[in-house]
């Protein structure tokens, strides 16, 4: 499928470009950092799929879809879930919320391929989609007005607040981002992290000691709740 990326954030474009390169059945034709420049290109060229950000200055992804004459398949890629219903009402293939894990990106591409070629089976699509076995050791999180790259190895622990999470790192700083602790738990559970409390996910490799119902990471003592204790202890063979 010939595809185009439209996103005003360079790091987001870079990540999507990397994802596209991993899938042989995708051909990246062009990228745009604003939707206005993309209108004439889409109208004049044959494009199968657009990865489209919604929140862009001056001209949103919604405005873009309502403007173009040709209507390729669209996968929304956005840091916000507020427009999900409107996105699907516009006929979007899928709605991906940043930071986007690769497995979720691939699932959307498979769905788009099925819509483009209804007779193709999921198995056939998977066989024709070569994905290198590359272990991703980082993620992007939304912080203020940019997507910040965070290496898993640099994360000490994550603290869940009411609507945000704080991600503490080895440089004695923290990043505040709007994402659920459950999403991070699902993303990080296979990366050497463990949920030990309703408000905490820790990087096991940075644990200095375990005392009663607490772990010591850096100079912070983090509680272990009863509901997570058994799973955590099994993971560390304690």
Buried (B, 14 or more C-beta within 10 A) or exposed (E): BBBBBBBBBEBBBBBBEEBBEBBEBBEBBBBBBBBBEBBEBBEEEEBBBBBBBBBBEEBBBBBBBEBBEEEBBBBBBBBBEEBBEBBEEBEBBBBBBBBBBBEEBBEBBBBBBBBBEEEBEEEEBBEEBEEEEEEBEBBBBBBEEBBBEBEBBBBBBBBBEEEBBBBBBEEEEBBBBEBEBEEBBEBBBEBBBBBBBEBBBBBBEBBEEBEEBBBBBBEBEBBBBEEBBEEBBEBEEE
